[in-house]
Amino acid sequence: MKTIVVRYQAKPERADENQRLIEAVFAELNDREPEGFTYKVFRLVDGVSFIHVVIEHDVDEPESLQDVAAFQAFVADIADRCEIPPVAMGATIVGGYR
């Protein structure tokens, strides 16, 4: 399994817009129910920091988050919404519960 963690800080005046775009991604994911990955997004208590976690699963025909139209819309102008730009890093899952 491949895991990617992305973190960034939205501009304060655009943080709610950023969240709405993320919510649109999850709405489309719920409608499409793609196979092959787990996707979680966290908005930190400061209100402007976001962390995205994508875990790719070993399945025969995985789908990609990149193929989701709402995700494409989300990333299209991410740089304009950010105070601190996204930094993506690979990660290793050490453990998990539920």
Z-matrix of the N, CA and C atoms (Angstrom, degrees):
N
C 1 1.455
C 2 1.524 1 110.00
N 3 1.315 2 115.71 1 139.34
C 4 1.457 3 122.52 2 177.98
C 5 1.529 4 107.42 3 -105.89
N 6 1.314 5 116.35 4 134.36
C 7 1.460 6 121.65 5 179.23
C 8 1.519 7 109.12 6 -124.27
N 9 1.329 8 115.70 7 134.61
C 10 1.456 9 121.68 8 177.60
C 11 1.523 10 108.26 9 -126.39
N 12 1.328 11 115.70 10 133.68
C 13 1.455 12 122.38 11 176.93
C 14 1.526 13 107.67 12 -118.06
N 15 1.334 14 115.93 13 128.44
C 16 1.464 15 121.14 14 179.72
C 17 1.519 16 107.73 15 -121.26
N 18 1.313 17 115.95 16 132.14
C 19 1.460 18 119.38 17 177.81
C 20 1.523 19 109.45 18 -131.54
N 21 1.324 20 115.70 19 148.26
C 22 1.456 21 121.43 20 179.76
C 23 1.516 22 108.64 21 -165.36
N 24 1.322 23 114.88 22 172.05
C 25 1.456 24 120.51 23 178.51
C 26 1.522 25 107.92 24 -126.24
N 27 1.320 26 116.35 25 122.51
C 28 1.462 27 121.79 26 177.82
C 29 1.525 28 109.63 27 -78.56
N 30 1.322 29 115.06 28 155.91
C 31 1.457 30 119.57 29 171.54
C 32 1.531 31 106.82 30 -65.23
N 33 1.321 32 118.26 31 139.14
C 34 1.470 33 120.09 32 -176.26
C 35 1.523 34 113.62 33 -52.53
N 36 1.314 35 117.28 34 -40.27
C 37 1.465 36 120.51 35 -177.88
C 38 1.534 37 112.95 36 -76.30
N 39 1.350 38 116.88 37 -6.15
C 40 1.469 39 119.86 38 -178.89
C 41 1.526 40 112.53 39 -119.57
N 42 1.326 41 117.05 40 3.11
C 43 1.467 42 120.68 41 -177.15
C 44 1.529 43 112.28 42 -64.08
N 45 1.318 44 118.07 43 -40.83
C 46 1.466 45 120.58 44 179.15
C 47 1.528 46 110.98 45 -67.42
N 48 1.327 47 116.54 46 -38.90
C 49 1.469 48 120.71 47 175.28
C 50 1.525 49 110.03 48 -60.82
N 51 1.332 50 116.05 49 -43.48
C 52 1.457 51 121.19 50 178.40
C 53 1.526 52 110.33 51 -58.19
N 54 1.326 53 116.22 52 -44.52
C 55 1.460 54 120.32 53 179.24
C 56 1.532 55 111.08 54 -63.42
N 57 1.319 56 117.69 55 -41.63
C 58 1.471 57 120.29 56 178.63
C 59 1.531 58 111.26 57 -60.96
N 60 1.326 59 116.94 58 -40.05
C 61 1.468 60 120.25 59 177.69
C 62 1.532 61 110.93 60 -64.79
N 63 1.314 62 116.58 61 -38.83
C 64 1.466 63 120.72 62 177.36
C 65 1.524 64 109.88 63 -65.74
N 66 1.322 65 117.02 64 -42.76
C 67 1.466 66 120.75 65 178.40
C 68 1.530 67 110.94 66 -60.58
N 69 1.328 68 117.37 67 -34.95
C 70 1.467 69 121.02 68 176.74
C 71 1.532 70 110.76 69 -65.59
N 72 1.327 71 116.75 70 -35.55
C 73 1.470 72 120.38 71 176.19
C 74 1.525 73 109.36 72 -61.96
N 75 1.317 74 116.59 73 -47.24
C 76 1.469 75 119.50 74 -178.93
C 77 1.522 76 111.96 75 -66.35
N 78 1.318 77 117.77 76 -34.01
C 79 1.470 78 120.39 77 176.67
C 80 1.527 79 109.79 78 -62.56
N 81 1.334 80 116.57 79 -44.39
C 82 1.463 81 119.35 80 178.56
C 83 1.526 82 111.25 81 -67.14
N 84 1.327 83 117.08 82 -39.77
C 85 1.469 84 119.81 83 177.56
C 86 1.525 85 110.40 84 -60.77
N 87 1.323 86 117.16 85 -41.37
C 88 1.462 87 120.56 86 179.14
C 89 1.521 88 111.56 87 -63.96
N 90 1.330 89 117.03 88 -35.31
C 91 1.466 90 120.82 89 177.79
C 92 1.533 91 111.60 90 -72.36
N 93 1.314 92 116.60 91 -43.68
C 94 1.472 93 121.64 92 -174.34
C 95 1.526 94 113.70 93 -82.86
N 96 1.339 95 116.49 94 -33.10
C 97 1.461 96 122.89 95 -176.23
C 98 1.533 97 112.72 96 50.37
N 99 1.343 98 117.19 97 57.94
C 100 1.464 99 119.77 98 179.81
C 101 1.527 100 111.73 99 -67.93
N 102 1.298 101 115.66 100 154.58
C 103 1.469 102 122.75 101 179.82
C 104 1.528 103 109.58 102 -104.37
N 105 1.299 104 116.15 103 150.94
C 106 1.452 105 119.88 104 170.14
C 107 1.508 106 116.62 105 111.33
N 108 1.334 107 118.19 106 -6.23
C 109 1.463 108 118.15 107 178.82
C 110 1.527 109 110.77 108 -156.67
N 111 1.322 110 113.45 109 158.17
C 112 1.455 111 123.05 110 171.39
C 113 1.520 112 106.12 111 -114.31
N 114 1.313 113 116.93 112 139.99
C 115 1.466 114 121.03 113 -177.16
C 116 1.522 115 108.41 114 -135.56
N 117 1.328 116 115.91 115 126.59
C 118 1.468 117 122.53 116 178.15
C 119 1.519 118 108.04 117 -131.73
N 120 1.323 119 116.23 118 144.03
C 121 1.462 120 121.20 119 175.53
C 122 1.521 121 108.29 120 -131.71
N 123 1.317 122 115.33 121 136.83
C 124 1.457 123 122.28 122 179.81
C 125 1.522 124 109.35 123 -121.53
N 126 1.325 125 116.19 124 134.50
C 127 1.467 126 121.75 125 170.53
C 128 1.516 127 105.31 126 -105.60
N 129 1.309 128 116.74 127 122.14
C 130 1.455 129 120.57 128 -175.59
C 131 1.518 130 111.09 129 -78.00
N 132 1.322 131 115.32 130 164.49
C 133 1.457 132 122.63 131 -173.25
C 134 1.531 133 112.34 132 -61.51
N 135 1.322 134 118.68 133 -21.21
C 136 1.469 135 119.94 134 177.45
C 137 1.528 136 111.86 135 -69.96
N 138 1.348 137 116.29 136 -12.91
C 139 1.458 138 121.35 137 175.85
C 140 1.512 139 115.69 138 85.79
N 141 1.329 140 117.76 139 -12.03
C 142 1.464 141 120.61 140 -176.89
C 143 1.525 142 113.84 141 -122.13
N 144 1.322 143 117.21 142 -14.64
C 145 1.462 144 120.85 143 -179.41
C 146 1.523 145 109.75 144 -92.87
N 147 1.343 146 115.39 145 136.63
C 148 1.453 147 122.08 146 -179.70
C 149 1.525 148 109.14 147 -128.73
N 150 1.318 149 115.06 148 144.36
C 151 1.458 150 122.04 149 175.10
C 152 1.519 151 107.54 150 -129.34
N 153 1.331 152 116.33 151 126.24
C 154 1.461 153 122.91 152 177.21
C 155 1.521 154 107.48 153 -111.05
N 156 1.315 155 116.58 154 136.70
C 157 1.470 156 121.80 155 177.81
C 158 1.526 157 107.95 156 -126.91
N 159 1.324 158 115.56 157 123.71
C 160 1.463 159 121.85 158 176.80
C 161 1.520 160 107.66 159 -118.97
N 162 1.326 161 115.47 160 125.79
C 163 1.460 162 121.22 161 176.85
C 164 1.520 163 106.80 162 -117.71
N 165 1.320 164 115.30 163 115.74
C 166 1.463 165 120.22 164 178.40
C 167 1.519 166 108.69 165 -86.20
N 168 1.329 167 116.45 166 133.07
C 169 1.459 168 122.07 167 -177.97
C 170 1.525 169 110.22 168 -100.24
N 171 1.309 170 115.40 169 154.83
C 172 1.462 171 121.06 170 176.41
C 173 1.525 172 108.09 171 -83.25
N 174 1.339 173 116.22 172 97.68
C 175 1.457 174 121.95 173 176.21
C 176 1.525 175 108.03 174 -130.83
N 177 1.315 176 116.25 175 159.90
C 178 1.464 177 120.69 176 -176.56
C 179 1.528 178 113.15 177 -61.71
N 180 1.317 179 117.27 178 -45.22
C 181 1.462 180 120.75 179 -177.70
C 182 1.529 181 110.02 180 -128.90
N 183 1.346 182 116.71 181 77.04
C 184 1.463 183 118.95 182 -177.43
C 185 1.528 184 111.98 183 -70.57
N 186 1.317 185 114.88 184 145.26
C 187 1.456 186 120.96 185 172.48
C 188 1.523 187 107.33 186 -98.69
N 189 1.300 188 116.67 187 164.11
C 190 1.458 189 120.57 188 -176.58
C 191 1.525 190 111.14 189 -114.99
N 192 1.307 191 115.74 190 142.51
C 193 1.460 192 120.94 191 173.43
C 194 1.526 193 109.95 192 -60.45
N 195 1.324 194 116.60 193 -31.04
C 196 1.466 195 121.87 194 179.43
C 197 1.529 196 112.35 195 -62.30
N 198 1.331 197 117.74 196 -20.87
C 199 1.461 198 121.67 197 -179.32
C 200 1.530 199 113.14 198 -84.76
N 201 1.308 200 118.05 199 -4.55
C 202 1.462 201 123.11 200 -177.66
C 203 1.536 202 108.50 201 -85.53
N 204 1.317 203 116.67 202 119.54
C 205 1.476 204 121.69 203 -175.58
C 206 1.529 205 112.31 204 -56.20
N 207 1.315 206 117.54 205 -42.18
C 208 1.470 207 120.20 206 -179.91
C 209 1.527 208 111.12 207 -65.81
N 210 1.334 209 117.55 208 -31.80
C 211 1.464 210 120.27 209 176.48
C 212 1.525 211 109.90 210 -69.72
N 213 1.325 212 116.42 211 -39.90
C 214 1.467 213 120.37 212 176.84
C 215 1.525 214 110.18 213 -60.57
N 216 1.333 215 116.81 214 -40.33
C 217 1.467 216 120.96 215 177.54
C 218 1.527 217 110.57 216 -66.26
N 219 1.321 218 116.43 217 -39.01
C 220 1.467 219 121.26 218 179.06
C 221 1.527 220 111.35 219 -61.50
N 222 1.321 221 118.04 220 -47.14
C 223 1.469 222 120.82 221 -176.09
C 224 1.528 223 113.16 222 -79.80
N 225 1.336 224 117.75 223 -14.79
C 226 1.467 225 121.17 224 -174.57
C 227 1.526 226 113.16 225 -56.11
N 228 1.318 227 118.21 226 -41.58
C 229 1.470 228 119.86 227 -179.12
C 230 1.525 229 112.29 228 -126.91
N 231 1.324 230 115.59 229 31.63
C 232 1.474 231 119.98 230 -178.03
C 233 1.529 232 111.66 231 -57.38
N 234 1.322 233 118.17 232 -38.55
C 235 1.468 234 120.95 233 -177.96
C 236 1.532 235 111.01 234 -61.10
N 237 1.331 236 116.72 235 -36.69
C 238 1.466 237 120.34 236 179.68
C 239 1.523 238 112.60 237 -69.21
N 240 1.336 239 116.91 238 -27.17
C 241 1.466 240 120.96 239 -178.93
C 242 1.524 241 113.27 240 -86.81
N 243 1.332 242 116.94 241 -8.20
C 244 1.472 243 119.89 242 -171.02
C 245 1.516 244 114.37 243 -103.18
N 246 1.318 245 114.04 244 139.12
C 247 1.461 246 123.02 245 169.49
C 248 1.533 247 107.92 246 -83.86
N 249 1.329 248 115.38 247 -43.66
C 250 1.473 249 122.90 248 175.12
C 251 1.522 250 105.90 249 -119.97
N 252 1.337 251 117.72 250 120.29
C 253 1.470 252 120.21 251 -173.40
C 254 1.524 253 113.33 252 -66.96
N 255 1.326 254 115.58 253 159.75
C 256 1.467 255 120.44 254 179.56
C 257 1.528 256 112.69 255 -61.25
N 258 1.314 257 114.53 256 138.62
C 259 1.463 258 122.31 257 172.84
C 260 1.521 259 105.98 258 -123.02
N 261 1.329 260 115.65 259 120.74
C 262 1.469 261 121.25 260 179.61
C 263 1.514 262 109.20 261 -103.86
N 264 1.324 263 115.94 262 137.50
C 265 1.464 264 121.68 263 178.92
C 266 1.526 265 109.25 264 -140.03
N 267 1.305 266 115.34 265 143.45
C 268 1.450 267 119.73 266 170.63
C 269 1.516 268 108.54 267 -70.56
N 270 1.304 269 116.09 268 153.62
C 271 1.464 270 120.89 269 -179.66
C 272 1.518 271 109.35 270 -143.60
N 273 1.306 272 115.82 271 158.36
C 274 1.447 273 122.70 272 175.75
C 275 1.520 274 108.75 273 -114.24
N 276 1.312 275 116.37 274 128.60
C 277 1.461 276 120.49 275 177.37
C 278 1.520 277 108.72 276 -74.53
N 279 1.302 278 115.71 277 121.52
C 280 1.455 279 121.21 278 179.96
C 281 1.531 280 110.04 279 -90.53
N 282 1.314 281 116.26 280 -34.79
C 283 1.449 282 121.28 281 -179.81
C 284 1.496 283 109.70 282 -174.36
N 285 1.305 284 115.83 283 170.38
C 286 1.452 285 121.03 284 178.85
C 287 1.517 286 110.02 285 -166.55
N 288 1.284 287 114.46 286 160.01
C 289 1.452 288 121.03 287 177.61
C 290 1.504 289 107.59 288 -141.41
N 291 1.317 290 116.74 289 120.76
C 292 1.468 291 125.43 290 -177.94
C 293 1.475 292 110.99 291 53.01
